[in-house]
Amino acid sequence: MPKRAEHPLVTAIAPLLDRIDATVVPPAERRPEDVPLRWEGELVGAVRLPGAELTGALERLVHEVETELGGELHRLDRAGKQRAVRLLEERGAFTMRKAVATIAESLGVTRFTVYNYLNRDQPDRGNSTSC
């Protein structure tokens, strides 16, 4: 693949990529979530959007907590699930978009339950979580 600065398509969209903090990766490194860049029918690269890394980051955080607590989150007892939510909160998981829904699914509980666990530890928080 031509380097980013060498290919006319990548050169043309470079200002846009810089504004949205996206990067171009070679076709061989393309992931399913990347946006393909084609020039006259040829795949010249793929745009990796910054949100893709965030989605992976949430999954990694959930996996880290599962490892730390010794099993899948949905198999934990109530106290274990509350601890998992507390650990995820401490690590910033709930600052990510749609984190509450994703974590609720991992825990096998409703979003309402996750909010209750969050508010239990921080009663002055209310429902200000923006996930």
DSSP file with accessible surface (Angstrom, degrees, kcal/mol):
  #  RESIDUE AA STRUCTURE BP1 BP2  ACC     N-H-->O    O-->H-N    N-H-->O    O-->H-N    TCO  KAPPA ALPHA  PHI   PSI    X-CA   Y-CA   Z-CA
    1    1 A M              0   0   95      0, 0.0     3,-0.1     0, 0.0    43,-0.1   0.000 360.0 360.0 360.0 139.1    0.0    0.0    0.0
    2    2 A P        -     0   0   38      0, 0.0     5,-0.1     0, 0.0     0, 0.0  -0.363 360.0 -98.6 -63.5 150.4    1.2    3.5   -0.7
    3    3 A K    >>  -     0   0  150      1,-0.1     4,-1.5     2,-0.0     3,-1.5  -0.280  39.4 -99.5 -65.6 159.9    2.1    5.4    2.4
    4    4 A R  T 34 S+     0   0   80      1,-0.3     3,-0.3     2,-0.2    10,-0.1   0.875 123.6  44.8 -49.6 -46.7   -0.6    7.9    3.6
    5    5 A A  T 34 S+     0   0   87      1,-0.2    -1,-0.3     5,-0.1    -2,-0.0   0.703 110.4  56.9 -75.9 -13.7    1.1   10.9    2.1
    6    6 A E  T <4 S+     0   0  126     -3,-1.5    -1,-0.2     4,-0.0    -2,-0.2   0.800  88.2  77.3 -90.2 -31.1    1.8    9.1   -1.2
    7    7 A H  S  X S-     0   0   14     -4,-1.5     4,-2.7    -3,-0.3     5,-0.2  -0.681  73.5-139.7 -86.9 133.5   -1.7    8.0   -2.3
    8    8 A P  H  > S+     0   0   70      0, 0.0     4,-2.4     0, 0.0    -1,-0.1   0.860 101.3  52.1 -60.6 -35.8   -3.9   10.8   -3.8
    9    9 A L  H  > S+     0   0   29      2,-0.2     4,-1.7     1,-0.2     5,-0.1   0.946 112.6  44.2 -65.6 -45.5   -7.0    9.6   -2.0
   10   10 A V  H  > S+     0   0    0      1,-0.2     4,-0.9     2,-0.2    -1,-0.2   0.915 113.4  51.8 -67.2 -38.3   -5.4    9.5    1.4
   11   11 A T  H >< S+     0   0   74     -4,-2.7     3,-0.6     1,-0.2    -1,-0.2   0.921 108.3  52.6 -62.6 -40.7   -3.8   12.9    0.7
   12   12 A A  H 3< S+     0   0   73     -4,-2.4     4,-0.2     1,-0.2    -1,-0.2   0.855 116.7  36.7 -65.2 -36.0   -7.2   14.3   -0.3
   13   13 A I  H 3X S+     0   0   40     -4,-1.7     4,-2.6     1,-0.2     3,-0.3   0.445  86.6 102.8 -98.6   1.8   -8.8   13.2    3.0
   14   14 A A  H <X S+     0   0   20     -4,-0.9     4,-2.6    -3,-0.6     5,-0.2   0.891  79.5  52.1 -53.7 -43.8   -5.9   13.8    5.3
   15   15 A P  H  > S+     0   0   85      0, 0.0     4,-2.0     0, 0.0    -1,-0.2   0.915 111.4  47.8 -61.8 -38.3   -7.3   17.1    6.7
   16   16 A L  H  > S+     0   0  105     -3,-0.3     4,-2.0    -4,-0.2    -2,-0.2   0.935 110.7  51.1 -65.1 -44.2  -10.6   15.3    7.5
   17   17 A L  H  X>S+     0   0    4     -4,-2.6     5,-2.5     1,-0.2     4,-0.5   0.905 109.8  50.4 -60.3 -40.3   -8.7   12.4    9.1
   18   18 A D  H ><5S+     0   0  105     -4,-2.6     3,-0.7    -5,-0.2    -1,-0.2   0.897 109.0  51.8 -64.6 -39.9   -6.7   14.8   11.3
   19   19 A R  H 3<5S+     0   0  221     -4,-2.0    -1,-0.2     1,-0.2    -2,-0.2   0.852 116.9  37.8 -65.8 -36.0   -9.9   16.6   12.4
   20   20 A I  H 3<5S-     0   0   72     -4,-2.0    -1,-0.2    -5,-0.1    -2,-0.2   0.355 109.6-120.4 -99.2   6.1  -11.7   13.5   13.5
   21   21 A D  T <<5 +     0   0  124     -3,-0.7     2,-0.2    -4,-0.5    -3,-0.2   0.857  62.8 146.4  60.3  37.0   -8.5   11.9   14.9
   22   22 A A      < -     0   0    4     -5,-2.5     2,-0.3    -6,-0.2    27,-0.2  -0.615  33.7-150.4 -98.1 163.8   -8.7    8.9   12.5
   23   23 A T  E     -A   48   0A  65     25,-1.9    25,-3.4    -2,-0.2     2,-0.5  -0.922  12.2-125.3-131.1 159.0   -5.8    7.0   11.0
   24   24 A V  E     -A   47   0A  24     -2,-0.3    23,-0.2    23,-0.2   -20,-0.1  -0.891  25.8-167.8-103.7 132.7   -5.3    5.1    7.8
   25   25 A V  E     -A   46   0A  10     21,-2.8    21,-1.8    -2,-0.5     5,-0.1  -0.880  30.0 -98.1-115.9 153.0   -4.1    1.5    8.1
   26   26 A P    >   -     0   0   45      0, 0.0     3,-1.7     0, 0.0     4,-0.4  -0.284  38.7-108.0 -63.3 154.8   -2.7   -0.7    5.3
   27   27 A P  G >  S+     0   0   42      0, 0.0     3,-1.4     0, 0.0    18,-0.1   0.859 119.0  59.2 -54.0 -35.7   -5.2   -3.2    3.7
   28   28 A A  G 3  S+     0   0  103      1,-0.3    17,-0.0     3,-0.0    -3,-0.0   0.747 107.5  46.3 -67.1 -22.2   -3.4   -6.1    5.4
   29   29 A E  G <  S+     0   0  119     -3,-1.7    -1,-0.3     2,-0.1     2,-0.1   0.339  83.8 131.5-100.6   6.6   -4.1   -4.6    8.8
   30   30 A R    <   -     0   0   96     -3,-1.4    18,-0.0    -4,-0.4    17,-0.0  -0.340  41.9-155.9 -65.5 134.9   -7.8   -3.7    8.1
   31   31 A R    >   -     0   0  108     -2,-0.1     3,-1.7     1,-0.1    -2,-0.1  -0.727  31.4-105.7-103.4 161.9  -10.2   -4.8   10.8
   32   32 A P  T 3  S+     0   0  127      0, 0.0    -1,-0.1     0, 0.0    -2,-0.0   0.827 120.2  53.5 -57.3 -32.9  -13.9   -5.5   10.2
   33   33 A E  T 3  S+     0   0   97      2,-0.1    16,-0.2    19,-0.0     2,-0.1   0.601  89.1 100.8 -81.2  -8.1  -14.9   -2.2   11.9
   34   34 A D  S <  S-     0   0    6     -3,-1.7    14,-0.2    14,-0.1    -4,-0.0  -0.390  77.7-118.7 -74.8 154.6  -12.6   -0.1    9.7
   35   35 A V  E     -B   47   0A  70     12,-2.6    12,-3.2    -2,-0.1     2,-0.1  -0.833  30.8-126.8 -95.8 119.1  -13.9    1.8    6.7
   36   36 A P  E     -B   46   0A  50      0, 0.0     2,-0.6     0, 0.0    10,-0.3  -0.379  13.6-148.4 -68.8 143.4  -12.4    0.6    3.4
   37   37 A L  E     -B   45   0A  20      8,-2.9     7,-2.8    -2,-0.1     8,-1.0  -0.952  18.7-174.5-110.9 115.5  -10.7    3.2    1.1
   38   38 A R  E     -B   43   0A 140     -2,-0.6     2,-0.5     5,-0.2     5,-0.2  -0.926  12.1-169.4-115.0 139.8  -11.0    2.3   -2.5
   39   39 A W  E >  S-B   42   0A  93      3,-2.8     3,-2.2    -2,-0.4    -2,-0.0  -0.988  79.6 -23.4-128.0 111.7   -9.4    4.1   -5.4
   40   40 A E  T 3  S-     0   0  181     -2,-0.5    -1,-0.1     1,-0.3     3,-0.1   0.884 129.4 -48.1  52.7  43.6  -10.6    3.0   -8.9
   41   41 A G  T 3  S+     0   0   66      1,-0.2     2,-0.4     0, 0.0    -1,-0.3   0.300 115.4 115.0  86.3 -10.9  -11.7   -0.4   -7.5
   42   42 A E  E <   - B   0  39A 117     -3,-2.2    -3,-2.8     2,-0.0     2,-0.7  -0.798  68.4-126.7 -96.8 133.2   -8.4   -1.0   -5.6
   43   43 A L  E     + B   0  38A  43     -2,-0.4    -5,-0.2    -5,-0.2     3,-0.1  -0.670  33.7 171.1 -75.8 115.5   -8.4   -1.2   -1.8
   44   44 A V  E     -     0   0A   2     -7,-2.8     2,-0.3    -2,-0.7    -1,-0.2   0.499  58.0 -49.2-106.9  -6.4   -5.7    1.3   -0.9
   45   45 A G  E     - B   0  37A   0     -8,-1.0    -8,-2.9   -19,-0.2     2,-0.3  -0.978  53.5-103.1 163.8-171.0   -6.2    1.3    2.9
   46   46 A A  E     -AB  25  36A   0    -21,-1.8   -21,-2.8    -2,-0.3     2,-0.5  -0.994  22.5-124.2-147.5 143.7   -8.8    1.6    5.6
   47   47 A V  E     -AB  24  35A  12    -12,-3.2   -12,-2.6    -2,-0.3     2,-0.7  -0.790  19.3-155.8 -90.9 125.6   -9.8    4.4    7.9
   48   48 A R  E     -A   23   0A  23    -25,-3.4   -25,-1.9    -2,-0.5   -14,-0.1  -0.915  13.3-147.6-102.0 113.1   -9.7    3.4   11.6
   49   49 A L    >>  -     0   0   71     -2,-0.7     3,-1.2   -16,-0.2     4,-0.7  -0.520  18.4-122.1 -80.5 149.0  -12.0    5.7   13.6
   50   50 A P  H >> S+     0   0   44      0, 0.0     4,-1.2     0, 0.0     3,-0.6   0.810 108.0  65.8 -62.9 -28.5  -11.2    6.6   17.1
   51   51 A G  H 3> S+     0   0   38      1,-0.2     4,-2.2     2,-0.2     5,-0.2   0.816  90.2  65.5 -63.0 -28.1  -14.4    5.1   18.5
   52   52 A A  H <> S+     0   0   19     -3,-1.2     4,-1.9     1,-0.2    -1,-0.2   0.906 100.5  49.5 -62.5 -38.8  -13.3    1.6   17.4
   53   53 A E  H <X S+     0   0   74     -4,-0.7     4,-2.1    -3,-0.6    -1,-0.2   0.887 108.7  53.8 -67.3 -35.3  -10.5    1.7   20.0
   54   54 A L  H  X S+     0   0  100     -4,-1.2     4,-2.1     2,-0.2    -2,-0.2   0.907 106.3  51.3 -66.2 -41.5  -12.9    2.8   22.7
   55   55 A T  H  X S+     0   0   87     -4,-2.2     4,-1.8     1,-0.2    -1,-0.2   0.943 112.3  46.7 -59.9 -44.5  -15.2   -0.1   22.0
   56   56 A G  H  X S+     0   0   16     -4,-1.9     4,-2.4     1,-0.2    -1,-0.2   0.870 107.5  58.3 -64.4 -33.9  -12.3   -2.4   22.3
   57   57 A A  H  X S+     0   0   21     -4,-2.1     4,-2.5     2,-0.2    -1,-0.2   0.908 104.9  49.1 -64.4 -41.4  -11.2   -0.6   25.5
   58   58 A L  H  X S+     0   0    9     -4,-2.1     4,-2.5     1,-0.2     5,-0.2   0.935 111.2  49.7 -64.4 -43.7  -14.5   -1.4   27.2
   59   59 A E  H  X S+     0   0  123     -4,-1.8     4,-2.5     1,-0.2    -1,-0.2   0.898 110.8  50.3 -60.7 -40.5  -14.3   -5.0   26.2
   60   60 A R  H  X S+     0   0  142     -4,-2.4     4,-2.7     2,-0.2    -1,-0.2   0.914 109.4  50.8 -65.2 -41.2  -10.7   -5.1   27.6
   61   61 A L  H  X S+     0   0   22     -4,-2.5     4,-2.3     2,-0.2    -2,-0.2   0.926 110.8  48.5 -62.2 -44.5  -11.8   -3.5   30.9
   62   62 A V  H  X S+     0   0   10     -4,-2.5     4,-2.6     1,-0.2    -2,-0.2   0.940 112.5  49.0 -61.0 -44.1  -14.6   -6.1   31.3
   63   63 A H  H  X S+     0   0  117     -4,-2.5     4,-2.6     1,-0.2    -2,-0.2   0.906 109.2  52.5 -63.4 -40.3  -12.2   -8.9   30.5
   64   64 A E  H  X S+     0   0   98     -4,-2.7     4,-2.6     1,-0.2    -1,-0.2   0.920 111.1  46.8 -60.4 -43.6   -9.7   -7.5   33.0
   65   65 A V  H  X S+     0   0    0     -4,-2.3     4,-2.7     2,-0.2    -2,-0.2   0.905 110.3  52.8 -67.4 -39.1  -12.3   -7.4   35.8
   66   66 A E  H  X>S+     0   0   40     -4,-2.6     5,-2.2     2,-0.2     4,-0.9   0.932 111.5  46.6 -59.9 -44.1  -13.5  -11.0   34.9
   67   67 A T  H ><5S+     0   0   94     -4,-2.6     3,-0.6     1,-0.2    -2,-0.2   0.929 113.3  49.0 -63.1 -44.1   -9.9  -12.2   35.2
   68   68 A E  H 3<5S+     0   0   92     -4,-2.6    -2,-0.2     1,-0.2    -1,-0.2   0.875 115.7  42.8 -65.0 -36.6   -9.4  -10.3   38.5
   69   69 A L  H 3<5S-     0   0   34     -4,-2.7    -1,-0.2     2,-0.2    -2,-0.2   0.479 114.9-114.8 -92.0  -4.0  -12.7  -11.7   39.9
   70   70 A G  T <<5S+     0   0   70     -4,-0.9     2,-0.3    -3,-0.6    -3,-0.2   0.685  77.0  24.0  85.9  21.2  -12.1  -15.2   38.7
   71   71 A G  S   <S-     0   0   30     -5,-2.2    -2,-0.2    -6,-0.2    -1,-0.1  -0.962  95.6 -45.9 170.6 175.1  -14.9  -15.7   36.2
   72   72 A E    >   -     0   0   89     -2,-0.3     3,-1.5     1,-0.1     4,-0.4  -0.345  52.5-123.4 -63.0 143.3  -17.4  -14.3   33.8
   73   73 A L  G >  S+     0   0    0      1,-0.3     3,-1.5     2,-0.2    34,-0.2   0.848 107.4  59.1 -61.3 -37.2  -19.4  -11.4   35.2
   74   74 A H  G 3  S+     0   0   86     32,-0.8    -1,-0.3     1,-0.3    33,-0.1   0.696 101.8  56.8 -69.5 -14.2  -22.8  -13.0   34.8
   75   75 A R  G <  S+     0   0  186     -3,-1.5    -1,-0.3     5,-0.0    -2,-0.2   0.524  86.1 103.2 -91.3  -7.1  -21.8  -16.0   37.0
   76   76 A L  S <  S-     0   0   32     -3,-1.5    -6,-0.0    -4,-0.4     2,-0.0  -0.393  75.4-114.5 -73.4 153.2  -20.8  -13.8   39.9
   77   77 A D     >  -     0   0  113     -2,-0.1     4,-2.5     1,-0.1     5,-0.2  -0.230  43.0 -88.1 -75.0 176.6  -23.1  -13.5   43.0
   78   78 A R  H  > S+     0   0  176      1,-0.2     4,-2.4     2,-0.2     5,-0.2   0.911 129.2  48.7 -56.4 -45.7  -24.7  -10.2   43.8
   79   79 A A  H  > S+     0   0   61      1,-0.2     4,-2.3     2,-0.2    -1,-0.2   0.893 111.4  51.0 -62.8 -38.4  -21.8   -9.0   45.9
   80   80 A G  H  > S+     0   0   14      2,-0.2     4,-2.5     1,-0.2    -1,-0.2   0.893 109.2  50.1 -65.8 -39.3  -19.4   -9.9   43.2
   81   81 A K  H  X S+     0   0   31     -4,-2.5     4,-2.4     2,-0.2    -2,-0.2   0.905 109.9  50.9 -66.4 -38.9  -21.4   -8.1   40.5
   82   82 A Q  H  X S+     0   0   18     -4,-2.4     4,-2.2    -5,-0.2    -2,-0.2   0.914 111.1  48.5 -64.0 -40.3  -21.5   -5.0   42.8
   83   83 A R  H  X S+     0   0  114     -4,-2.3     4,-2.8     2,-0.2    -2,-0.2   0.908 109.0  53.5 -65.3 -40.3  -17.7   -5.2   43.1
   84   84 A A  H  X S+     0   0    0     -4,-2.5     4,-2.7     2,-0.2     5,-0.2   0.928 109.4  48.1 -60.6 -44.0  -17.3   -5.6   39.4
   85   85 A V  H  X S+     0   0    1     -4,-2.4     4,-2.6     2,-0.2    -1,-0.2   0.923 111.1  51.1 -63.0 -41.2  -19.3   -2.4   38.8
   86   86 A R  H  X S+     0   0   89     -4,-2.2     4,-2.5     2,-0.2    -2,-0.2   0.931 111.7  47.1 -62.0 -43.9  -17.2   -0.6   41.4
   87   87 A L  H  X S+     0   0   13     -4,-2.8     4,-1.5     1,-0.2    -2,-0.2   0.916 112.7  48.9 -64.6 -41.8  -14.0   -1.8   39.7
   88   88 A L  H  <>S+     0   0    0     -4,-2.7     5,-2.6     1,-0.2     6,-0.4   0.892 111.1  50.6 -65.9 -37.9  -15.2   -0.8   36.3
   89   89 A E  H ><5S+     0   0   49     -4,-2.6     3,-1.7     1,-0.2    -2,-0.2   0.933 108.2  52.0 -63.1 -45.6  -16.3    2.6   37.6
   90   90 A E  H 3<5S+     0   0  132     -4,-2.5    -1,-0.2     1,-0.3    -2,-0.2   0.818 109.7  50.9 -60.2 -29.9  -12.8    3.1   39.2
   91   91 A R  T 3<5S-     0   0   86     -4,-1.5    -1,-0.3    -5,-0.2    -2,-0.2   0.334 119.1-108.9 -93.9   5.7  -11.2    2.3   35.8
   92   92 A G  T X 5S+     0   0   23     -3,-1.7     3,-1.7    -4,-0.1     4,-0.3   0.625  71.8 139.6  84.6  13.1  -13.4    4.8   33.9
   93   93 A A  G > < +     0   0    0     -5,-2.6     3,-1.6     1,-0.3    -4,-0.2   0.866  66.8  59.5 -60.4 -33.8  -15.5    2.3   32.0
   94   94 A F  G 3  S+     0   0    6     -6,-0.4    -1,-0.3     1,-0.3    36,-0.2   0.470  89.0  71.3 -81.9   2.4  -18.7    4.3   32.5
   95   95 A T  G <  S+     0   0  117     -3,-1.7    -1,-0.3    34,-0.1     2,-0.2   0.565  83.5  92.5 -85.1  -8.9  -17.3    7.3   30.7
   96   96 A M  S X  S-     0   0   27     -3,-1.6     3,-1.7    -4,-0.3     4,-0.3  -0.606  91.9 -93.9 -88.9 147.3  -17.6    5.3   27.4
   97   97 A R  T 3  S+     0   0  203      1,-0.3    34,-0.1    -2,-0.2    -1,-0.1  -0.320 105.3   0.4 -60.8 134.4  -20.6    5.5   25.2
   98   98 A K  T 3> S+     0   0  118     32,-0.2     4,-2.0    -4,-0.1    -1,-0.3   0.686  87.2 138.1  60.2  24.1  -23.3    2.8   25.9
   99   99 A A  H <>  +     0   0    0     -3,-1.7     4,-3.2     1,-0.2     5,-0.3   0.901  64.5  56.2 -65.6 -40.5  -21.1    1.4   28.7
  100  100 A V  H  > S+     0   0    1     -4,-0.3     4,-2.9     1,-0.2     5,-0.2   0.938 109.7  45.6 -60.1 -45.7  -24.1    0.8   31.0
  101  101 A A  H  > S+     0   0   40      2,-0.2     4,-2.2     1,-0.2    -1,-0.2   0.930 115.4  46.8 -63.5 -43.4  -25.9   -1.3   28.5
  102  102 A T  H  X S+     0   0   56     -4,-2.0     4,-2.1     2,-0.2    -2,-0.2   0.929 115.6  44.7 -65.1 -44.0  -22.8   -3.3   27.6
  103  103 A I  H  X S+     0   0    0     -4,-3.2     4,-2.4     2,-0.2     5,-0.2   0.901 110.3  54.8 -70.2 -38.4  -21.9   -3.9   31.2
  104  104 A A  H  X>S+     0   0    4     -4,-2.9     5,-2.3    -5,-0.3     4,-1.3   0.929 108.9  49.1 -59.1 -42.5  -25.4   -4.8   32.2
  105  105 A E  H  <5S+     0   0  165     -4,-2.2     3,-0.3     1,-0.2    -1,-0.2   0.917 110.5  50.1 -63.7 -42.1  -25.4   -7.4   29.4
  106  106 A S  H  <5S+     0   0   33     -4,-2.1   -32,-0.8     1,-0.2    -1,-0.2   0.861 114.4  45.0 -63.1 -35.8  -22.1   -8.8   30.7
  107  107 A L  H  <5S-     0   0    0     -4,-2.4    -1,-0.2   -34,-0.2    -2,-0.2   0.642 108.6-124.1 -81.0 -18.9  -23.4   -9.0   34.2
  108  108 A G  T  <5S+     0   0   56     -4,-1.3     2,-0.2    -3,-0.3    -3,-0.2   0.837  75.3 107.8  75.7  31.8  -26.8  -10.5   33.2
  109  109 A V  S   <S-     0   0   35     -5,-2.3    -1,-0.3    -6,-0.2    -2,-0.1  -0.776  73.3 -91.3-129.6 175.8  -28.7   -7.7   34.9
  110  110 A T     >  -     0   0   81     -2,-0.2     4,-1.7     1,-0.1     3,-0.1  -0.448  33.1-113.3 -84.7 164.9  -30.7   -4.7   33.7
  111  111 A R  H  > S+     0   0  146      1,-0.2     4,-2.6     2,-0.2     5,-0.2   0.873 118.9  60.5 -61.9 -36.4  -29.3   -1.2   33.1
  112  112 A F  H  > S+     0   0  143      1,-0.2     4,-2.3     2,-0.2    -1,-0.2   0.907 103.0  50.7 -57.8 -41.7  -31.5   -0.1   36.1
  113  113 A T  H  > S+     0   0   35      2,-0.2     4,-2.5     1,-0.2    -1,-0.2   0.913 108.3  51.6 -64.1 -41.1  -29.5   -2.6   38.3
  114  114 A V  H  X S+     0   0    0     -4,-1.7     4,-2.6     1,-0.2    -2,-0.2   0.942 109.7  49.5 -62.3 -43.7  -26.2   -1.2   37.1
  115  115 A Y  H  X S+     0   0   46     -4,-2.6     4,-3.0     1,-0.2     5,-0.2   0.901 109.8  52.3 -61.5 -39.6  -27.4    2.3   38.0
  116  116 A N  H  X S+     0   0   74     -4,-2.3     4,-1.9     2,-0.2    -1,-0.2   0.918 109.3  48.7 -61.4 -43.3  -28.4    1.1   41.4
  117  117 A Y  H  X S+     0   0   18     -4,-2.5     4,-1.2     2,-0.2    -2,-0.2   0.909 113.7  47.3 -62.2 -42.0  -25.0   -0.4   42.0
  118  118 A L  H  X S+     0   0    4     -4,-2.6     4,-1.1     1,-0.2     3,-0.4   0.934 114.6  45.4 -65.0 -44.8  -23.3    2.8   40.9
  119  119 A N  H  < S+     0   0   30     -4,-3.0    -1,-0.2     1,-0.2     6,-0.2   0.773 102.6  66.4 -71.4 -25.2  -25.6    5.0   43.0
  120  120 A R  H  < S+     0   0  147     -4,-1.9    -1,-0.2    -5,-0.2    -2,-0.2   0.902 108.0  38.9 -60.9 -40.9  -25.1    2.6   46.0
  121  121 A D  H  < S+     0   0   65     -4,-1.2    -1,-0.2    -3,-0.4    -2,-0.2   0.718 130.3  30.1 -81.9 -22.8  -21.5    3.6   46.2
  122  122 A Q    ><  +     0   0   74     -4,-1.1     3,-2.2    -5,-0.1     4,-0.4  -0.641  66.4 174.3-136.8  76.6  -22.1    7.2   45.4
  123  123 A P  G >  S+     0   0  108      0, 0.0     3,-0.7     0, 0.0    -1,-0.1   0.783  79.8  57.9 -60.7 -24.4  -25.5    8.2   46.7
  124  124 A D  G 3  S+     0   0  152      1,-0.2    -5,-0.1     2,-0.0    -2,-0.0   0.561  88.0  80.4 -81.5  -1.8  -25.0   11.9   45.8
  125  125 A R  G X  S-     0   0   40     -3,-2.2     3,-1.1    -6,-0.2    -1,-0.2   0.812  70.2-177.6 -73.6 -33.1  -24.4   10.9   42.2
  126  126 A G  T <   -     0   0   36     -3,-0.7     3,-0.2    -4,-0.4    -1,-0.2  -0.359  61.7 -42.0  66.5-144.7  -28.0   10.6   41.2
  127  127 A N  T 3  S+     0   0  125      1,-0.2    -1,-0.2    -8,-0.0    -2,-0.0  -0.235  94.6 126.6-109.6  43.1  -28.5    9.5   37.6
  128  128 A S    <   +     0   0   86     -3,-1.1    -1,-0.2     2,-0.1     2,-0.2   0.548  30.5 120.6 -83.0  -2.5  -25.8   11.7   36.1
  129  129 A T        -     0   0   14     -3,-0.2   -34,-0.1     1,-0.1   -14,-0.0  -0.430  52.3-155.9 -62.7 128.5  -24.0    8.8   34.4
  130  130 A S              0   0  109    -36,-0.2   -32,-0.2    -2,-0.2    -1,-0.1  -0.103 360.0 360.0-100.7  35.4  -24.1    9.7   30.7
  131  131 A C              0   0   33    -34,-0.1   -34,-0.1   -33,-0.1   -36,-0.1  -0.642 360.0 360.0 -97.7 360.0  -23.8    6.2   29.3
